[in-house]
Amino acid sequence: MYGKNYVTKEVVEAINEENKTITYRAIEGDVLKEYKSFKVIIQSIPKGEATWVRWTIEYEKRNKNIPHPIKLLEFVIHLSEKLDDHLVQA
């Protein structure tokens, strides 16, 4: 992100079978230098023969000068597109 590598250790905070969600929480690493807390929630949403994925990012900035994690959102979009390409070819 922002021209440098980020390393973050995370734990699975919750798995909700009914809502088809997994919640990850950062517990150490680069992301916590800028954000007090950082969670990613991934939800699988069946849509007919396809499945959609909803990514939700919850974070609290350490101060007002810290940017919103837009680069992370760009990475998530890129990752999702690559994963979709791979699954279509399988």
C-alpha positions as CSV (number, residue, x, y, z in Angstrom):
1,M,0.0,0.0,0.0
2,Y,1.2,3.5,-0.8
3,G,4.4,2.2,-2.5
4,K,5.5,-0.1,0.3
5,N,4.9,-3.6,1.5
6,Y,2.6,-4.1,4.4
7,V,2.7,-7.1,6.7
8,T,-0.1,-7.8,9.1
9,K,-0.9,-10.6,11.4
10,E,-4.6,-11.3,11.8
11,V,-6.9,-13.7,13.6
12,V,-10.3,-15.1,12.6
13,E,-12.6,-13.3,15.0
14,A,-15.9,-14.8,13.9
15,I,-17.4,-17.3,11.5
16,N,-21.1,-17.0,10.9
17,E,-22.4,-19.9,8.9
18,E,-26.0,-18.5,8.6
19,N,-24.8,-15.2,7.1
20,K,-21.9,-16.8,5.3
21,T,-19.4,-14.4,6.8
22,I,-15.8,-14.5,8.1
23,T,-14.4,-11.7,10.2
24,Y,-10.7,-11.1,10.4
25,R,-9.1,-8.7,13.0
26,A,-5.6,-7.3,12.7
27,I,-3.6,-8.1,15.9
28,E,-0.2,-6.8,14.9
29,G,1.8,-5.4,12.0
30,D,2.1,-2.4,9.8
31,V,-1.6,-1.6,9.5
32,L,-1.9,-1.1,13.2
33,K,0.7,1.7,13.0
34,E,-1.9,3.8,11.2
35,Y,-5.1,2.4,12.5
36,K,-6.2,1.7,16.1
37,S,-8.3,-1.1,15.0
38,F,-8.8,-2.9,11.6
39,K,-11.3,-5.6,10.7
40,V,-12.2,-7.2,7.4
41,I,-15.5,-9.0,6.9
42,I,-16.0,-11.2,3.9
43,Q,-19.5,-12.4,3.0
44,S,-20.5,-14.9,0.4
45,I,-23.8,-14.1,-1.3
46,P,-25.4,-16.8,-3.6
47,K,-27.0,-15.2,-6.7
48,G,-28.5,-17.9,-8.8
49,E,-25.6,-19.9,-10.4
50,A,-23.1,-17.3,-9.3
51,T,-21.8,-16.2,-5.9
52,W,-21.0,-12.6,-5.0
53,V,-18.5,-11.6,-2.4
54,R,-19.0,-8.5,-0.2
55,W,-15.9,-7.1,1.4
56,T,-16.4,-4.8,4.4
57,I,-13.5,-2.9,6.1
58,E,-14.0,-1.5,9.5
59,Y,-11.2,0.7,10.9
60,E,-10.4,3.5,13.3
61,K,-7.7,6.0,12.2
62,R,-5.0,6.9,14.8
63,N,-5.4,10.6,13.8
64,K,-7.1,12.7,11.2
65,N,-4.0,12.9,9.1
66,I,-4.1,9.1,8.4
67,P,-5.6,8.4,5.0
68,H,-8.6,6.2,4.4
69,P,-7.4,2.7,3.2
70,I,-8.3,3.4,-0.5
71,K,-5.2,1.5,-1.7
72,L,-6.4,-1.5,0.3
73,L,-9.7,-1.3,-1.5
74,E,-7.9,-1.2,-4.8
75,F,-6.0,-4.3,-3.8
76,V,-9.2,-6.1,-2.8
77,I,-10.7,-5.3,-6.2
78,H,-7.6,-6.6,-8.0
79,L,-7.6,-9.7,-5.8
80,S,-11.3,-10.4,-6.4
81,E,-10.8,-10.0,-10.2
82,K,-7.9,-12.4,-10.3
83,L,-9.7,-14.9,-8.2
84,D,-12.8,-14.7,-10.5
85,D,-10.5,-15.2,-13.5
86,H,-9.0,-18.3,-11.9
87,L,-12.3,-19.8,-10.9
88,V,-13.8,-19.2,-14.4
89,Q,-10.9,-21.0,-16.0
90,A,-11.1,-24.0,-13.6
